[in-house]
Amino acid sequence: MTTDTLAHRPKDMYLCRLHIFSVDPFRVLALACCVLALAGCVGQVAKTPPPPLPPNQSTRFGHVFLVVEENHNYADVVASPSMPYLNSLANQYGLAANYFANAHPSIPDYFMLATGQTLTLIDAVTPDVFPVSDDNVIRELIAAKKTWKSYAEDLPAVAYTGGDSGNYAVRHNPLAYLTDVQNDPAQKQNLVPFTHFSVDLSTANLPDYSFIVPNLCNDGHDCPLTTADAWLKTNLDPVIQSPVFQKDGLLIIVFDEADLTDFTAGGGHVAAVMVSPMAKHGYKSIAFYQHQSVLRLTLEGLGVTKLPGDAATAPAMWEFFSTQ
């Protein structure tokens, strides 16, 4: 059976799409043992639905920015002195207080944010051995004539779809796996180093959709949360204060997964912060959300109506915003 065959399994088989041909089987065994050992750490979650909204209520954003942080529980982030800047945003804008990641380890959560499916549990797969042809955020953005870029810190070069390099972790850049990107030279040019971000901001050349990938230190994976928080303030506050954002922007900062003590709802309780001039001030939601709801919000917020995978049926997050 080929990798391409695996990529076209029915939906109920996605969780079994483990790439066994290029990954050490001991990694699979280790993950299985970890799940079994921590099975008792699965807590209860209140699957509270969002409040009812008037028919057809939604908000249209001119620019959407998505930043994914790494591997920390909600309780380690919210109200933590280690992240004063992120908490200032949560207090001023919106906080999803009942938000849960979909799985452990990282890569299924990133794929959920990009495709509405978890696809694999193996972090070690790279774009060359695990190309993803399923419906995805980029396919639908292109179909809707929307522009996009992935801004990845420490990416070796424009259009790079290779493996890890220094502090760049390809598993944190799911757009590099998509065949809509890999097979189209023009779309590959939208995979750019993060150094392009400040240039595009200063020249008013930001795309409609920006997927922002801090490196392994600045996303909190390998360095303290204080480092991640300082990076967010340095690199995102200029965006938030910019005229283009203050007009109709949306910034979502979300953690990919909790640590491995928490398997609640699959990937544990994590923080998700919604920043927008159209956000309700200091809004705190108790509705149950996961990454597929963020995928839905990022697309619908840009006027895209066809939603990939589980985003099509995910709870909508419009409660965070005032109507236009």
N, C-alpha and C positions, 0 to 999 in steps of 0.2 A: 504494500500500500504506500502511495507517495504522499508527500506533504500536501500537495495540491488536493489530493482526495480528502485528506483530513480537513482541509479548509472549507469543504463543502458539505460537511456532515449536517444532519438536521439540527434544529435549535436545541432539542433536548439532549444532544450529545456534546454540547460545547464544553461543559465542564470536564469532559473526558478527553479533550484535545490536548493531551500531554505529548510534547514533542520528544519521543523516546529515541530518536535516531542520532541526535547530536548532544544529548544532555546526559551527564553522569547519572546512572540509575540510583546511586546512593543519595543524590539530592532529593529524588522522589521519595525514597524510603525515609529520609530524615524529616521531610515535610509531613509525611503521614504519621510518623511517630510523634511529632510535635503536636499535631492536631489531636491525636488520641490522648496525649499526656495532659493537654489543656482543655479537654472537653468539659471538665467541671467548671471552667472559668466562663462559660457562656451565661450571661445574665439575661434577665427579662427586659423586653423593650415594649413600650407603649406605642402601638402603631396608630397613633392619633392622626386622623385625616386632616388636611388643611381646611380652614373655614370655608364655607360656601361663598362664592363670588357671583356678582351679576353676570348674566350671560355674555360671553364673548369678551370678558374683561382681559386685557393684556396690556403690555407696555412695549413700545418699540424703541430700541436702542440704536444709536449710530455706530458705536464701537463696543465690542465685548472683549474683556481680558480675563483669562483664566490662569491662575497660579496655583500649583499643587505643592504643598509642603509634605514632610515625611514623618511617618512612624511615631506619632505622639497621641496619647489619649486626650480626650476632651478636657478632663480634669487637670491635666498637666499644662494646658494652654489657656483656657478661659479663666480670667481673673488671676493669672499667674504674673508675678513681678518679672519673670523672664521675657515676657512679650508685651511690654507696655504699648508699643505702637499698634500691634494687631488688636489689642483690647480696646484701644481708643477708637479704632474703626468700628469694632463690634458695638461699642456703646453709642457711637454717633449714628450709625447706619443700621444694619440688620444682622442678627445672629440666629442661625438655625441650631437650636439647643437640643434637638432630638434627631440628629443627623448621624447616620451610621455608614461606614465603609462596607463594601460588598464581600470582601474576601481577604485572605492573607495568601501570599505575600503581596508585593506592590503591583506587579504587572497586571493582574486581573482588574484591579481598580482603575488603572490608567486606560485599559481597553474599554471598561465600562463608560468612562468619560468620553471616549472617542467613538465607540461603536454601539453602545447600549448592550454589550455582552462581555462576559469575563474572558472567554476564549481559551485561556491557558492559566495554569498555576505555576509555570516554570519561569522564574525570573531570568534564567540564563539564555533564553532564546533571543536571537538577534534578527534583524529584518531580512537578512539573506536566507536564513533557514526557516523563518516563520512569516512569510508574506501574508497579509490579511486582505482578502478580497471581499469580505462581508460589507454590507452597507455601513456607511460611516459619516462622520461630521464633515469631512472634506468633500466627499461626493455630493452631499446635499448642499453645501455652501456653493460649490461650483455650479450645480444645477440651478441655484437661485441667483447666480451671477454676483455672488459675494466674494470679497477678497479675504485672504488669510495669510498668516505667517506663523511659523514656530520659531520663537526666539530662545535658543538653548545656550546657556552659559557653558563655555569651554568646548563648544562644538568645534571640531578641527577645521572645518571648511564649509562654505555654502554648498548645499545639496548633498551633504554627507549622510549616508544611510548605513554606515558601518557600525561596528560594535563600540564598546566602552573605550574612552580615551581620556586618560588623566582623571579629573573629577567629573567628567561627563559620563552619565549612565544612560545608555540608549533605552533601557526599560522605562525610563521616566519621560520618554519622548515618543508616545505611541503613534504620532503622525508619520514617523519614519518607517513604520511597518506597513502602511497602507499601500496597496497596489495602485490606487488612484494617484498616489504621489510617486512611488518608485518607478512606475512605467511611463511617466509623463515628464520629459525633461524640463518643461516650463514650470510644472508644479513643484518639482524637486528644488527649484531655485528659491522656493519659499521656506525651505529649511535653512535658517540662517543663524550665525552666532549671536549671542545676546548683545554684543557690542553694537549691532545694527539698531537696537531698540531706541536708544537715546537719539540717534541720528534721525530715525523715522519720526520720533516725537517732535524734535526741533524743526523738522522740515514739513510738518503736517502731512506726513505720508504713511500714517498708520493704517493697517488694513481694517476691515470690518471685524475680523476675528483674530485675536492674538492668543496663542498658547505659549505661556512663559515657563521656561524650565530652568530654575536655579541649579547650580552644581551641587555635588554631594555634601559639600560643607554648608552652603548657604540655604539649602532646603531643610536643614535640621537633621539630616540623616547621619552625618559623621561629626557634626559640630553642635555646640549647645544651642538651645532655643534663643539665647540672647544674640547669637550670631545671625540666626535666621531673621529675627525681628529687626535687627539693624539693617540687614540687606533689604528687607521689605520697605523700610522707611526711606532709605537712600534711593532706591530704584523705582518705587511705586508712588511715593508722595508727589513727585513732580508730575506724574501722569494725572493723579487725582486733582491736583490744583490747576491743570491746564484747561484752557477754554474749550478744547474739543471734548474733554471728559465732562466738564461742568455743564455742557449743553445737553448731552444725552448718553453718557457712558455708563457701562456696567463693569465692575471688577468683582470677581469671585475669587476668594482665597480659601482653599479647602485642603485638609490633610488627607492623604491617600488612604491611610489605614491607621488603626491604633497599634499599640505594641502587642506582642504575642501573649500577653496575659488576658487579652479581651477578644473573644470570638463572637461577641453578641451581634446578631444579624449578619454574621459572616466575617466582617472585618473590624468590628468594634466601634465604640462611640468616639466620634471625632468632631473637630470644630469646622464650621463653614460660615464664612462671613460674606455678606452681600453689601457692596459699596456702590452707591449711585446717587446722583442728585435727585433721582425720582424715588429713592427709597424712603420709607417711613422712618422718622427720626427715632432712634433707640429701640427699634422693633425687635422683639424676641419671640421666635416661633417655637411652639411645642409640638408641631406636626412632625410626623415621621417622614424623613427623606433619606434617599441614598443617591449615589452618583448618577444614576439614570435621570433623576430629576434635574440635576445641574446640566446634563447634556440637553434635556428638553428645553430648559430655560435659555441656554446659550443660542440654540437654533431658533426657537419661537421668538425670542427677543429680537432677532435680526429679520424676522418675517419669513423664516423658512417653515414650511408646513409639513413636509415629509420627514418623519423622525425615525432614526435607526433603532432597531432592536427594542429593548425594554423602555427606551425613552418614549415610545409611542403611547404607552399605558402608564407611565410614571406619574405620580402626583405633581401637579403644576405648582410652581413656587410664586405665583403672582401675589400672594398675601403680603410679600415684603414691600410692594411698590404701590404708590398712589397712581390712580388712573390719570391718563393724559387727557 
